Amino acid sequence: MRKAILLEDSASLKSIFGPRDKNLQLLEDELGVSIHPTSRGISVEGRANKVEEALGRINKIVKLAKEGISLTRQDLLKIIYPQQSFDSSKTVNGKIAKKGIKVFSGRKPQVYPKTKGQLNYIEAITRHDIVIATGPAGTGKTYLAMAMAVNYLFDKKVRRIILTRPAIEAGESLGYLPGSMQEKLNPYLRPLYDALYDMMEIEVIEEYLETGIIEIAPLAYMRGRSLNNAFVILDEAQNCTSEQLRMFLTRLGFDSKTVITGDITQSDLPGGKPAGLLEAKNILKRIEGIKLMELQGEDVVRHPLIQKIIQAYENFYNNKV
């Protein structure tokens, strides 16, 4: 069976083909069809049911491109490999994106929640002063919180952004690294910088860091402070002790928001137990104004293999118990 799709604009073609027609090759491998660019669009050839599947996925990409939604590599992979993602009822499609769940938009690419879990996460941050979000790597816990922080700053809802992590090393010792303490800590805090650079211009970030509008520091630097009119993000909270997390939670000031993120399966605390984070979730679960979020493997928006890796480890340890 052979069917064709007519395409009106080059933007749609670029979105579908990808660099060196990589997206077409992925679809061909996934569905066992042959896809060929034509002078007016795309021709798909193969078994009838597979051709219809391919056309459906291509049409979805075309629809989103026409609605002006910028598709990232992760978005395309989720369309190409839906069975490694989440069911279609939970997909954050153009309709939901148009509802204004845009997290941040400037000269940098727009950031949208891409799963139902991420959408709930964004709405929780909007409605609550403290949000504790746990879940596996790649679910956007820190990235979306960072985008919300930048949005709040640019909308003048807060005066500053404070980003922090507990200084627990993943199998390495900071003491053996060269340089001053700040120079030793900078590589550890690098993931926070990386997310920030995705959302703001370099010169603006440097200015804000110099003036204190944005602060990135180890958790120990939060002791004794009152964080007013700020959007505060505590990342890697699975590495917090009970005492550290209690200290941090009591730093919340007026007109502030706090987001705490962590993956309870990846603790670097002695014994590998995320005591502080689990304890906090249990103690605070009934307090109004605090929202506990649990992102799942289906919310992973990295390479499709990440979901398989997470599931494989879960199956291994569940069978081991």
FILUMPA-805371 format. One record per residue (C-alpha): residue number from 1; x, y, z. Coordinates in nm, 3 decimals. Example, Ala and Ser with C-alpha at 12.3 -4.5 7.8 and 13.67 -1.06 7.14 Angstrom:
! residues 2
ZARO num px py pz
ZARO 1 1.230 -0.450 0.780
ZARO 2 1.367 -0.106 0.714
//
This chain:
! residues 321
ZARO num px py pz
ZARO 1 0.000 0.000 0.000
ZARO 2 0.120 0.350 -0.081
ZARO 3 -0.020 0.682 0.042
ZARO 4 0.099 1.040 0.022
ZARO 5 0.074 1.351 0.238
ZARO 6 0.072 1.693 0.074
ZARO 7 0.262 1.959 0.267
ZARO 8 0.217 2.329 0.210
ZARO 9 0.514 2.484 0.385
ZARO 10 0.883 2.414 0.430
ZARO 11 0.859 2.448 0.809
ZARO 12 0.648 2.132 0.826
ZARO 13 0.896 1.948 0.606
ZARO 14 1.187 2.053 0.826
ZARO 15 1.005 1.943 1.144
ZARO 16 0.920 1.603 1.000
ZARO 17 1.242 1.521 0.817
ZARO 18 1.489 1.631 1.084
ZARO 19 1.862 1.672 1.014
ZARO 20 1.969 1.444 0.726
ZARO 21 1.616 1.292 0.725
ZARO 22 1.686 1.131 1.063
ZARO 23 1.323 1.142 1.176
ZARO 24 1.206 0.964 0.861
ZARO 25 1.465 0.693 0.919
ZARO 26 1.344 0.643 1.276
ZARO 27 0.984 0.608 1.158
ZARO 28 1.090 0.363 0.887
ZARO 29 1.278 0.146 1.140
ZARO 30 0.997 0.162 1.396
ZARO 31 0.710 0.073 1.163
ZARO 32 0.879 -0.118 0.881
ZARO 33 0.766 0.121 0.608
ZARO 34 0.941 0.313 0.333
ZARO 35 0.910 0.692 0.345
ZARO 36 1.016 0.907 0.051
ZARO 37 1.011 1.286 0.014
ZARO 38 0.827 1.400 -0.299
ZARO 39 0.806 1.735 -0.474
ZARO 40 0.487 1.820 -0.283
ZARO 41 0.518 1.624 0.040
ZARO 42 0.582 1.267 0.159
ZARO 43 0.504 0.922 0.021
ZARO 44 0.468 0.625 0.260
ZARO 45 0.473 0.266 0.138
ZARO 46 0.427 -0.063 0.327
ZARO 47 0.163 -0.279 0.496
ZARO 48 -0.171 -0.099 0.517
ZARO 49 -0.190 -0.080 0.897
ZARO 50 0.171 0.037 0.926
ZARO 51 0.124 0.301 0.658
ZARO 52 -0.180 0.436 0.846
ZARO 53 0.023 0.447 1.169
ZARO 54 0.305 0.634 0.999
ZARO 55 0.064 0.882 0.842
ZARO 56 -0.101 0.940 1.178
ZARO 57 0.228 1.025 1.345
ZARO 58 0.342 1.244 1.058
ZARO 59 0.010 1.430 1.061
ZARO 60 0.049 1.491 1.434
ZARO 61 0.390 1.652 1.379
ZARO 62 0.247 1.862 1.092
ZARO 63 -0.046 1.977 1.310
ZARO 64 0.178 2.090 1.595
ZARO 65 0.416 2.266 1.354
ZARO 66 0.124 2.455 1.197
ZARO 67 0.007 2.566 1.541
ZARO 68 0.345 2.729 1.594
ZARO 69 0.463 2.490 1.864
ZARO 70 0.839 2.443 1.858
ZARO 71 0.906 2.069 1.872
ZARO 72 1.218 1.956 2.054
ZARO 73 1.402 1.634 1.983
ZARO 74 1.230 1.479 2.286
ZARO 75 0.886 1.577 2.153
ZARO 76 0.955 1.409 1.820
ZARO 77 1.086 1.093 1.985
ZARO 78 0.767 1.065 2.190
ZARO 79 0.558 1.088 1.874
ZARO 80 0.774 0.837 1.689
ZARO 81 0.794 0.595 1.986
ZARO 82 0.455 0.635 2.161
ZARO 83 0.471 0.286 2.315
ZARO 84 0.778 0.396 2.513
ZARO 85 0.601 0.705 2.634
ZARO 86 0.252 0.747 2.783
ZARO 87 -0.096 0.686 2.656
ZARO 88 -0.243 0.944 2.422
ZARO 89 -0.499 1.063 2.675
ZARO 90 -0.215 1.203 2.883
ZARO 91 -0.029 1.371 2.601
ZARO 92 0.015 1.745 2.632
ZARO 93 -0.078 1.836 2.276
ZARO 94 -0.134 2.163 2.096
ZARO 95 -0.476 2.210 2.256
ZARO 96 -0.337 2.198 2.609
ZARO 97 -0.037 2.411 2.514
ZARO 98 -0.274 2.676 2.381
ZARO 99 -0.449 2.691 2.718
ZARO 100 -0.161 2.902 2.841
ZARO 101 0.036 2.640 3.033
ZARO 102 0.344 2.795 2.877
ZARO 103 0.615 2.797 3.143
ZARO 104 0.859 3.046 3.002
ZARO 105 0.892 3.237 2.679
ZARO 106 1.152 3.493 2.577
ZARO 107 1.420 3.493 2.314
ZARO 108 1.500 3.139 2.426
ZARO 109 1.279 2.846 2.313
ZARO 110 0.945 2.813 2.488
ZARO 111 0.913 2.554 2.763
ZARO 112 0.592 2.351 2.788
ZARO 113 0.495 2.060 3.013
ZARO 114 0.498 1.753 2.790
ZARO 115 0.305 1.499 3.000
ZARO 116 -0.001 1.504 3.223
ZARO 117 0.223 1.460 3.527
ZARO 118 0.435 1.759 3.428
ZARO 119 0.120 1.964 3.371
ZARO 120 -0.002 1.880 3.723
ZARO 121 0.342 1.970 3.855
ZARO 122 0.332 2.316 3.696
ZARO 123 -0.019 2.379 3.827
ZARO 124 0.090 2.267 4.176
ZARO 125 0.373 2.521 4.174
ZARO 126 0.127 2.793 4.071
ZARO 127 -0.118 2.712 4.349
ZARO 128 0.106 2.620 4.644
ZARO 129 0.385 2.796 4.834
ZARO 130 0.581 2.473 4.884
ZARO 131 0.596 2.183 4.639
ZARO 132 0.794 1.866 4.701
ZARO 133 0.843 1.674 4.376
ZARO 134 0.996 1.328 4.359
ZARO 135 1.048 1.104 4.059
ZARO 136 1.311 0.943 3.835
ZARO 137 1.572 1.124 3.628
ZARO 138 1.445 1.293 3.314
ZARO 139 1.096 1.381 3.438
ZARO 140 1.168 1.755 3.432
ZARO 141 1.153 1.811 3.809
ZARO 142 1.435 2.066 3.820
ZARO 143 1.406 2.196 3.464
ZARO 144 1.039 2.291 3.490
ZARO 145 1.088 2.441 3.835
ZARO 146 1.372 2.651 3.692
ZARO 147 1.152 2.768 3.404
ZARO 148 0.879 2.867 3.649
ZARO 149 1.134 3.055 3.860
ZARO 150 1.254 3.254 3.558
ZARO 151 0.893 3.325 3.461
ZARO 152 0.812 3.450 3.811
ZARO 153 1.121 3.672 3.810
ZARO 154 1.046 3.829 3.471
ZARO 155 0.682 3.879 3.567
ZARO 156 0.804 4.056 3.884
ZARO 157 0.621 3.809 4.109
ZARO 158 0.949 3.759 4.299
ZARO 159 1.263 3.970 4.326
ZARO 160 1.521 3.693 4.312
ZARO 161 1.588 3.328 4.240
ZARO 162 1.779 3.108 4.484
ZARO 163 1.906 2.769 4.368
ZARO 164 2.065 2.527 4.610
ZARO 165 2.184 2.169 4.653
ZARO 166 2.319 1.967 4.947
ZARO 167 2.697 1.922 4.909
ZARO 168 2.699 1.543 4.902
ZARO 169 2.938 1.386 4.654
ZARO 170 2.831 1.098 4.430
ZARO 171 3.114 0.863 4.513
ZARO 172 3.385 1.130 4.500
ZARO 173 3.542 1.363 4.753
ZARO 174 3.540 1.739 4.705
ZARO 175 3.837 1.766 4.936
ZARO 176 4.069 1.614 4.677
ZARO 177 3.969 1.856 4.401
ZARO 178 4.203 2.153 4.334
ZARO 179 4.109 2.515 4.400
ZARO 180 3.912 2.712 4.656
ZARO 181 3.591 2.580 4.812
ZARO 182 3.381 2.778 4.563
ZARO 183 3.586 2.642 4.272
ZARO 184 3.535 2.291 4.408
ZARO 185 3.161 2.344 4.439
ZARO 186 3.106 2.504 4.096
ZARO 187 3.126 2.173 3.901
ZARO 188 2.884 2.017 4.151
ZARO 189 2.636 2.301 4.099
ZARO 190 2.686 2.293 3.720
ZARO 191 2.349 2.125 3.641
ZARO 192 2.170 2.426 3.789
ZARO 193 2.374 2.662 3.574
ZARO 194 2.307 2.449 3.266
ZARO 195 1.929 2.469 3.309
ZARO 196 1.954 2.844 3.367
ZARO 197 2.157 2.901 3.050
ZARO 198 1.886 2.720 2.853
ZARO 199 1.634 2.984 2.956
ZARO 200 1.817 3.316 2.980
ZARO 201 2.079 3.506 2.786
ZARO 202 2.436 3.468 2.915
ZARO 203 2.490 3.841 2.974
ZARO 204 2.167 3.865 3.176
ZARO 205 2.261 3.563 3.389
ZARO 206 2.606 3.707 3.462
ZARO 207 2.457 4.042 3.561
ZARO 208 2.198 3.877 3.787
ZARO 209 2.460 3.655 3.951
ZARO 210 2.679 3.957 4.023
ZARO 211 2.392 4.159 4.171
ZARO 212 2.245 3.870 4.370
ZARO 213 1.917 3.859 4.179
ZARO 214 2.012 3.498 4.107
ZARO 215 2.203 3.302 4.369
ZARO 216 2.338 2.949 4.329
ZARO 217 2.487 2.807 4.647
ZARO 218 2.528 2.491 4.856
ZARO 219 2.252 2.417 5.106
ZARO 220 2.477 2.498 5.402
ZARO 221 2.473 2.864 5.293
ZARO 222 2.099 2.882 5.365
ZARO 223 2.135 2.840 5.741
ZARO 224 2.015 3.135 5.946
ZARO 225 1.856 3.317 5.654
ZARO 226 1.498 3.424 5.584
ZARO 227 1.424 3.398 5.213
ZARO 228 1.164 3.665 5.138
ZARO 229 1.021 3.753 4.796
ZARO 230 1.215 3.472 4.630
ZARO 231 1.162 3.164 4.418
ZARO 232 1.374 2.901 4.592
ZARO 233 1.464 2.561 4.442
ZARO 234 1.630 2.285 4.643
ZARO 235 1.762 2.026 4.400
ZARO 236 1.883 1.670 4.475
ZARO 237 1.693 1.670 4.804
ZARO 238 1.731 1.293 4.834
ZARO 239 2.080 1.377 4.964
ZARO 240 1.948 1.592 5.251
ZARO 241 1.958 1.468 5.607
ZARO 242 1.651 1.520 5.823
ZARO 243 1.819 1.813 5.996
ZARO 244 1.918 1.982 5.669
ZARO 245 1.571 1.956 5.519
ZARO 246 1.408 2.083 5.836
ZARO 247 1.648 2.380 5.836
ZARO 248 1.574 2.457 5.473
ZARO 249 1.196 2.433 5.507
ZARO 250 1.199 2.688 5.788
ZARO 251 1.383 2.942 5.567
ZARO 252 1.069 3.023 5.367
ZARO 253 0.989 3.393 5.388
ZARO 254 0.698 3.613 5.284
ZARO 255 0.591 3.629 4.918
ZARO 256 0.811 3.332 4.831
ZARO 257 0.776 2.996 4.662
ZARO 258 0.981 2.686 4.737
ZARO 259 1.021 2.381 4.517
ZARO 260 1.206 2.076 4.649
ZARO 261 1.305 1.807 4.400
ZARO 262 1.464 1.466 4.441
ZARO 263 1.489 1.109 4.317
ZARO 264 1.455 0.879 4.617
ZARO 265 1.618 0.593 4.424
ZARO 266 1.947 0.781 4.383
ZARO 267 2.054 0.885 4.731
ZARO 268 2.424 0.942 4.803
ZARO 269 2.372 0.957 5.180
ZARO 270 2.560 0.697 5.386
ZARO 271 2.367 0.374 5.356
ZARO 272 2.187 0.506 5.047
ZARO 273 1.877 0.605 5.242
ZARO 274 1.703 0.937 5.151
ZARO 275 1.598 0.980 5.516
ZARO 276 1.529 1.353 5.513
ZARO 277 1.317 1.360 5.199
ZARO 278 1.104 1.058 5.288
ZARO 279 1.058 1.183 5.641
ZARO 280 0.953 1.529 5.520
ZARO 281 0.697 1.383 5.281
ZARO 282 0.546 1.179 5.563
ZARO 283 0.542 1.463 5.817
ZARO 284 0.412 1.737 5.584
ZARO 285 0.157 1.546 5.377
ZARO 286 -0.148 1.687 5.557
ZARO 287 -0.039 2.052 5.578
ZARO 288 -0.248 2.288 5.365
ZARO 289 -0.033 2.494 5.129
ZARO 290 0.221 2.216 5.075
ZARO 291 0.180 1.990 4.773
ZARO 292 0.353 1.654 4.732
ZARO 293 0.409 1.550 4.369
ZARO 294 0.514 1.207 4.241
ZARO 295 0.633 1.207 3.880
ZARO 296 0.651 0.865 3.715
ZARO 297 0.852 0.685 3.446
ZARO 298 0.585 0.787 3.194
ZARO 299 0.684 1.152 3.256
ZARO 300 1.042 1.097 3.139
ZARO 301 1.111 1.325 2.841
ZARO 302 1.468 1.225 2.763
ZARO 303 1.582 0.961 2.515
ZARO 304 1.327 0.675 2.496
ZARO 305 1.588 0.431 2.628
ZARO 306 1.584 0.616 2.963
ZARO 307 1.235 0.485 3.035
ZARO 308 1.348 0.131 2.957
ZARO 309 1.651 0.168 3.187
ZARO 310 1.436 0.301 3.473
ZARO 311 1.185 0.017 3.431
ZARO 312 1.461 -0.245 3.413
ZARO 313 1.612 -0.126 3.741
ZARO 314 1.270 -0.114 3.909
ZARO 315 1.196 -0.470 3.796
ZARO 316 1.537 -0.591 3.913
ZARO 317 1.509 -0.445 4.263
ZARO 318 1.141 -0.540 4.303
ZARO 319 1.226 -0.901 4.222
ZARO 320 1.523 -0.887 4.456
ZARO 321 1.313 -0.793 4.759
//
